[in-house]
Amino acid sequence: MKSLFVKGAYRGEGRWVDQKAEGRYTALYAIGEGEGDARVHRTERTFLREDGGVLYEERSQLTFVPGARNALQVTIASGDRCVSGIGYAFENECHYEIDLAADNHLEFSFHASGDTLTGVGSGEAGGRNALV
């Protein structure tokens, strides 16, 4: 799991798409240590419309607590909200799922290679699916 959570700052950009629109996003991830064996991702992402305008900004903290057999307890805190789900980490791969709300389910996977993190996620909110 340590290769997935190397302390440091990561910057990047990506693309999002749903049934009604699509755009790009910029991202800043800071990975650090939490309590015990936990690892923490502090995330700032700015989602942009096709015209480059800001759609919304996300600021969250993800805490990954290792369990038995490569399992992870994953908690996302954003503002005054905090939700938890489950995940798994194997060598350079991580996958987790969390219900952000009753009608908002998130799945996300990322791969670590050297000083690069590559992620892909999908979510459903209010009947609309999105890929990030």
C-alpha positions as protocol buffer text, in pm:
chain_id: "A"
residue {
  index: 1
  type: MET
  ca { x: 0 y: 0 z: 0 }
}
residue {
  index: 2
  type: LYS
  ca { x: 291 y: 236 z: 58 }
}
residue {
  index: 3
  type: SER
  ca { x: 361 y: 267 z: -315 }
}
residue {
  index: 4
  type: LEU
  ca { x: 5 y: 401 z: -359 }
}
residue {
  index: 5
  type: PHE
  ca { x: 40 y: 662 z: -89 }
}
residue {
  index: 6
  type: VAL
  ca { x: 383 y: 819 z: -130 }
}
residue {
  index: 7
  type: LYS
  ca { x: 389 y: 1147 z: 62 }
}
residue {
  index: 8
  type: GLY
  ca { x: 400 y: 1452 z: -158 }
}
residue {
  index: 9
  type: ALA
  ca { x: 203 y: 1683 z: -384 }
}
residue {
  index: 10
  type: TYR
  ca { x: 57 y: 1578 z: -717 }
}
residue {
  index: 11
  type: ARG
  ca { x: -91 y: 1809 z: -983 }
}
residue {
  index: 12
  type: GLY
  ca { x: -284 y: 1716 z: -1290 }
}
residue {
  index: 13
  type: GLU
  ca { x: -586 y: 1754 z: -1505 }
}
residue {
  index: 14
  type: GLY
  ca { x: -853 y: 1531 z: -1646 }
}
residue {
  index: 15
  type: ARG
  ca { x: -1181 y: 1511 z: -1828 }
}
residue {
  index: 16
  type: TRP
  ca { x: -1537 y: 1458 z: -1705 }
}
residue {
  index: 17
  type: VAL
  ca { x: -1846 y: 1365 z: -1904 }
}
residue {
  index: 18
  type: ASP
  ca { x: -2212 y: 1289 z: -1828 }
}
residue {
  index: 19
  type: GLN
  ca { x: -2529 y: 1255 z: -2036 }
}
residue {
  index: 20
  type: LYS
  ca { x: -2578 y: 1632 z: -2063 }
}
residue {
  index: 21
  type: ALA
  ca { x: -2234 y: 1792 z: -2077 }
}
residue {
  index: 22
  type: GLU
  ca { x: -1860 y: 1743 z: -2051 }
}
residue {
  index: 23
  type: GLY
  ca { x: -1554 y: 1939 z: -1955 }
}
residue {
  index: 24
  type: ARG
  ca { x: -1212 y: 1930 z: -1797 }
}
residue {
  index: 25
  type: TYR
  ca { x: -1089 y: 1955 z: -1441 }
}
residue {
  index: 26
  type: THR
  ca { x: -768 y: 2051 z: -1268 }
}
residue {
  index: 27
  type: ALA
  ca { x: -652 y: 1868 z: -958 }
}
residue {
  index: 28
  type: LEU
  ca { x: -412 y: 1906 z: -669 }
}
residue {
  index: 29
  type: TYR
  ca { x: -357 y: 1609 z: -436 }
}
residue {
  index: 30
  type: ALA
  ca { x: -145 y: 1625 z: -123 }
}
residue {
  index: 31
  type: ILE
  ca { x: -75 y: 1285 z: 32 }
}
residue {
  index: 32
  type: GLY
  ca { x: 29 y: 1256 z: 394 }
}
residue {
  index: 33
  type: GLU
  ca { x: 17 y: 1030 z: 695 }
}
residue {
  index: 34
  type: GLY
  ca { x: -284 y: 997 z: 923 }
}
residue {
  index: 35
  type: GLU
  ca { x: -320 y: 833 z: 1261 }
}
residue {
  index: 36
  type: GLY
  ca { x: -157 y: 492 z: 1290 }
}
residue {
  index: 37
  type: ASP
  ca { x: -122 y: 333 z: 945 }
}
residue {
  index: 38
  type: ALA
  ca { x: -380 y: 562 z: 783 }
}
residue {
  index: 39
  type: ARG
  ca { x: -296 y: 768 z: 475 }
}
residue {
  index: 40
  type: VAL
  ca { x: -465 y: 1097 z: 388 }
}
residue {
  index: 41
  type: HIS
  ca { x: -532 y: 1257 z: 47 }
}
residue {
  index: 42
  type: ARG
  ca { x: -618 y: 1626 z: 56 }
}
residue {
  index: 43
  type: THR
  ca { x: -789 y: 1699 z: -274 }
}
residue {
  index: 44
  type: GLU
  ca { x: -870 y: 2021 z: -455 }
}
residue {
  index: 45
  type: ARG
  ca { x: -1039 y: 1987 z: -795 }
}
residue {
  index: 46
  type: THR
  ca { x: -1189 y: 2257 z: -1013 }
}
residue {
  index: 47
  type: PHE
  ca { x: -1442 y: 2127 z: -1265 }
}
residue {
  index: 48
  type: LEU
  ca { x: -1464 y: 2338 z: -1579 }
}
residue {
  index: 49
  type: ARG
  ca { x: -1738 y: 2375 z: -1839 }
}
residue {
  index: 50
  type: GLU
  ca { x: -1665 y: 2329 z: -2210 }
}
residue {
  index: 51
  type: ASP
  ca { x: -1620 y: 2708 z: -2240 }
}
residue {
  index: 52
  type: GLY
  ca { x: -1357 y: 2708 z: -1961 }
}
residue {
  index: 53
  type: GLY
  ca { x: -1584 y: 2861 z: -1694 }
}
residue {
  index: 54
  type: VAL
  ca { x: -1589 y: 2710 z: -1346 }
}
residue {
  index: 55
  type: LEU
  ca { x: -1870 y: 2459 z: -1296 }
}
residue {
  index: 56
  type: TYR
  ca { x: -1783 y: 2386 z: -932 }
}
residue {
  index: 57
  type: GLU
  ca { x: -1492 y: 2334 z: -697 }
}
residue {
  index: 58
  type: GLU
  ca { x: -1432 y: 2035 z: -475 }
}
residue {
  index: 59
  type: ARG
  ca { x: -1225 y: 2039 z: -160 }
}
residue {
  index: 60
  type: SER
  ca { x: -1216 y: 1714 z: 31 }
}
residue {
  index: 61
  type: GLN
  ca { x: -1004 y: 1494 z: 250 }
}
residue {
  index: 62
  type: LEU
  ca { x: -992 y: 1119 z: 194 }
}
residue {
  index: 63
  type: THR
  ca { x: -863 y: 895 z: 471 }
}
residue {
  index: 64
  type: PHE
  ca { x: -758 y: 540 z: 389 }
}
residue {
  index: 65
  type: VAL
  ca { x: -731 y: 302 z: 686 }
}
residue {
  index: 66
  type: PRO
  ca { x: -586 y: -40 z: 601 }
}
residue {
  index: 67
  type: GLY
  ca { x: -763 y: -353 z: 719 }
}
residue {
  index: 68
  type: ALA
  ca { x: -723 y: -726 z: 676 }
}
residue {
  index: 69
  type: ARG
  ca { x: -657 y: -885 z: 338 }
}
residue {
  index: 70
  type: ASN
  ca { x: -582 y: -562 z: 149 }
}
residue {
  index: 71
  type: ALA
  ca { x: -912 y: -403 z: 253 }
}
residue {
  index: 72
  type: LEU
  ca { x: -944 y: -31 z: 318 }
}
residue {
  index: 73
  type: GLN
  ca { x: -1193 y: 177 z: 513 }
}
residue {
  index: 74
  type: VAL
  ca { x: -1226 y: 496 z: 308 }
}
residue {
  index: 75
  type: THR
  ca { x: -1373 y: 816 z: 452 }
}
residue {
  index: 76
  type: ILE
  ca { x: -1440 y: 1136 z: 257 }
}
residue {
  index: 77
  type: ALA
  ca { x: -1481 y: 1459 z: 452 }
}
residue {
  index: 78
  type: SER
  ca { x: -1591 y: 1775 z: 273 }
}
residue {
  index: 79
  type: GLY
  ca { x: -1725 y: 2079 z: 452 }
}
residue {
  index: 80
  type: ASP
  ca { x: -1942 y: 1950 z: 735 }
}
residue {
  index: 81
  type: ARG
  ca { x: -2016 y: 1616 z: 561 }
}
residue {
  index: 82
  type: CYS
  ca { x: -1836 y: 1289 z: 622 }
}
residue {
  index: 83
  type: VAL
  ca { x: -1917 y: 954 z: 455 }
}
residue {
  index: 84
  type: SER
  ca { x: -1742 y: 618 z: 455 }
}
residue {
  index: 85
  type: GLY
  ca { x: -1712 y: 323 z: 223 }
}
residue {
  index: 86
  type: ILE
  ca { x: -1490 y: 29 z: 143 }
}
residue {
  index: 87
  type: GLY
  ca { x: -1197 y: -27 z: -86 }
}
residue {
  index: 88
  type: TYR
  ca { x: -903 y: -247 z: -168 }
}
residue {
  index: 89
  type: ALA
  ca { x: -537 y: -182 z: -241 }
}
residue {
  index: 90
  type: PHE
  ca { x: -309 y: -421 z: -430 }
}
residue {
  index: 91
  type: GLU
  ca { x: 49 y: -321 z: -509 }
}
residue {
  index: 92
  type: ASN
  ca { x: 4 y: -11 z: -729 }
}
residue {
  index: 93
  type: GLU
  ca { x: -378 y: -26 z: -764 }
}
residue {
  index: 94
  type: CYS
  ca { x: -657 y: 105 z: -542 }
}
residue {
  index: 95
  type: HIS
  ca { x: -1035 y: 92 z: -584 }
}
residue {
  index: 96
  type: TYR
  ca { x: -1310 y: 219 z: -353 }
}
residue {
  index: 97
  type: GLU
  ca { x: -1685 y: 275 z: -346 }
}
residue {
  index: 98
  type: ILE
  ca { x: -1884 y: 520 z: -135 }
}
residue {
  index: 99
  type: ASP
  ca { x: -2247 y: 630 z: -120 }
}
residue {
  index: 100
  type: LEU
  ca { x: -2212 y: 1007 z: -100 }
}
residue {
  index: 101
  type: ALA
  ca { x: -2589 y: 1044 z: -55 }
}
residue {
  index: 102
  type: ALA
  ca { x: -2896 y: 824 z: -102 }
}
residue {
  index: 103
  type: ASP
  ca { x: -2894 y: 893 z: -478 }
}
residue {
  index: 104
  type: ASN
  ca { x: -2521 y: 959 z: -527 }
}
residue {
  index: 105
  type: HIS
  ca { x: -2284 y: 658 z: -555 }
}
residue {
  index: 106
  type: LEU
  ca { x: -1913 y: 702 z: -631 }
}
residue {
  index: 107
  type: GLU
  ca { x: -1661 y: 444 z: -755 }
}
residue {
  index: 108
  type: PHE
  ca { x: -1300 y: 546 z: -802 }
}
residue {
  index: 109
  type: SER
  ca { x: -978 y: 365 z: -893 }
}
residue {
  index: 110
  type: PHE
  ca { x: -624 y: 493 z: -914 }
}
residue {
  index: 111
  type: HIS
  ca { x: -289 y: 357 z: -1021 }
}
residue {
  index: 112
  type: ALA
  ca { x: 50 y: 471 z: -894 }
}
residue {
  index: 113
  type: SER
  ca { x: 359 y: 464 z: -1112 }
}
residue {
  index: 114
  type: GLY
  ca { x: 668 y: 644 z: -986 }
}
residue {
  index: 115
  type: ASP
  ca { x: 564 y: 1000 z: -910 }
}
residue {
  index: 116
  type: THR
  ca { x: 241 y: 975 z: -1114 }
}
residue {
  index: 117
  type: LEU
  ca { x: -113 y: 895 z: -1001 }
}
residue {
  index: 118
  type: THR
  ca { x: -370 y: 806 z: -1266 }
}
residue {
  index: 119
  type: GLY
  ca { x: -735 y: 787 z: -1166 }
}
residue {
  index: 120
  type: VAL
  ca { x: -1071 y: 706 z: -1318 }
}
residue {
  index: 121
  type: GLY
  ca { x: -1405 y: 724 z: -1145 }
}
residue {
  index: 122
  type: SER
  ca { x: -1773 y: 705 z: -1211 }
}
residue {
  index: 123
  type: GLY
  ca { x: -2069 y: 832 z: -1019 }
}
residue {
  index: 124
  type: GLU
  ca { x: -2444 y: 844 z: -1029 }
}
residue {
  index: 125
  type: ALA
  ca { x: -2633 y: 1141 z: -890 }
}
residue {
  index: 126
  type: GLY
  ca { x: -3004 y: 1194 z: -932 }
}
residue {
  index: 127
  type: GLY
  ca { x: -3023 y: 939 z: -1214 }
}
residue {
  index: 128
  type: ARG
  ca { x: -2736 y: 1096 z: -1411 }
}
residue {
  index: 129
  type: ASN
  ca { x: -2417 y: 899 z: -1459 }
}
residue {
  index: 130
  type: ALA
  ca { x: -2079 y: 1067 z: -1494 }
}
residue {
  index: 131
  type: LEU
  ca { x: -1727 y: 952 z: -1572 }
}
residue {
  index: 132
  type: VAL
  ca { x: -1427 y: 1140 z: -1434 }
}
